[in-house]
Amino acid sequence: MSTLTERKNAAISRGVGMTTQIYADRAENAEIWDKDGNRYIDFAAGIAVVNTGHRHPRVIEAVKKQLDRFTHTCHQVVPYENYVELAERLNTIVPGDFAKKTIFVTTGAEAVENAVKIARAATGRQAVIAFTGGFHGRTFMGMALTGKVVPYKVGFGAMPADVFHAPFPIELHGTTVEQSLAVLKKLFAADVDPKRVAAIIVEPVQGEGGFYPVPAPLMKALRQICDEHGMLLIADEVQTGFARTGKLFAMEHYGIAADLVTMAKGLGGGFPIAAVTGRAEIMDAPGPGGLGGTYAGNPLGVAAAHAVLDVIADENLCDRAEQLGGRLKQRLAAIREQAPEIVDIRGPGFMNAVEFNDVTTSLPSADFANRVRLAALERGLILLTCGVHGNVIRFLAPITIQDEVFAEALDILEASILAARTAA
C-alpha cells in the first residue's frame, strides 16, 4: 500500500506546500498525535488559529449545540441572531472610540479583499499602499498587497493595479522608520498622488514577514498621514488578533485606532470565520449586495467565535500570553552565549520570534533556522520558520498550553538549537 505521502503527492497539487509530513490523527490543547501514534507539542497552532487550544471544551460544546439547530441558511437569505450578536461584540471590543459596524466572511484573505473594497467605496479612490515583507493572503488582491514575491506571486501573472509598497522598517536589516517615511514621501511625489490613495494597510506585527512589530513612531506617522490626506488606515490583525500579543488586538499597544480592522484565524478557534470591523459610516459605503458570501458568517464559525471570546475573557488569556512570552524570551536569552547565531529575540505577548545569522558571514541564515526546526521535529516539537530571508523561527503555541508541556517544549527548543550548532 502507498504511504500517505505518496498518496498526497499523487492526489494533491504540489502548490499546496507542507511544512511537515505529520498526518494528524487527534489533537488536544497544545498536543497532536499522528496516524502512527507519535506525540508532538504544537508550537504552530494551525498558524495562530487555535489560540485557545485544540478542541477547547467550551468551543466544541458551542459548536455541538449549533449543530443541533442548523448549520447553514446563508445569512443574506435567512439571517440568524448569533451573527448579529457577534457583530455587536466586535463593534464593542475592536479599538476605536466611535460607532462601528461589522461584516463576516470566511478567510483572512477574504477579509482583506473586502476591506479594500470598502475603503475604495468609502473614499472614491483606487490606490492602496502596503509594506515590504507584509503578507495579506493568496487571492489576487492579497498577492498584490503581499510584499514578497517567492513563493506567493511567482507564475501568477500581472497583479491588480494601483498597489504600491513602502519599505518596512527593520533596523536589524538597515532600514529605519525615518527611511521608510522618506520613501513614502518619494512615493507620493513620483508614483501616486496621495489624494488618489484609498488606504494604507499594515500588520501591527508582521507575520510571514518575520514577526517584526511596527515601531510606534511609524504607526503614529501612518495615522497622521492618513488623516492629512483623507486615506483610511487598515490594520490587518488576522494573525495578531485575539490575545496573541498580550492584548485582544495588537493595535491596543499603540493607543491608535485604525479605520478598518481585518481579523480571522484566532477568532474561530479552529472553525472558519473572518471579519471586517470599522467605522460605521465607512462600513456602510457599499450598497446592499456589495458585500457578503455564501458561507460568510457560517453559524458554526459564529458559535465557535462566541465561545472563543468567552474563553479569552474568563481564562485571562491576554495576561497568560504575556507570561508565556516572557518565559520563552527569557529562556532564549539565557542560551544566547552558547548560540551566537541568535541575533534577535522579539515579539509582544506570545507572538515571539528568534532570528539567526551565520556566525562567519553575519548574514541571515535560513539554513540554521531550518536545522533548528528539523532538530525540534525529531524531538517532538513542531516549529515554523518565516521571514523574508527565511532565517526566523516564530512561536505560536496555544495560549492555553499547560505549564508542564510548555516547560518540556522549552527544553526541546534549547536542545534543538544546540544540536543545530553541532550539526553546523
Helices and strands as residue ranges (DSSP letters): H 4-11, E 24-28, E 31-34, E 39-42, H 45-48, H 57-67, H 81-93, E 100-105, H 108-123, E 127-131, H 140-145, E 163-166, G 171-173, H 177-190, G 194-196, E 197-202, H 216-229, E 232-236, G 250-253, E 260-263, G 265-267, E 274-279, H 280-283, H 299-314, H 317-334, E 342-346, E 352-356, H 366-378, E 381-382, E 384-386, E 392-395, H 403-423
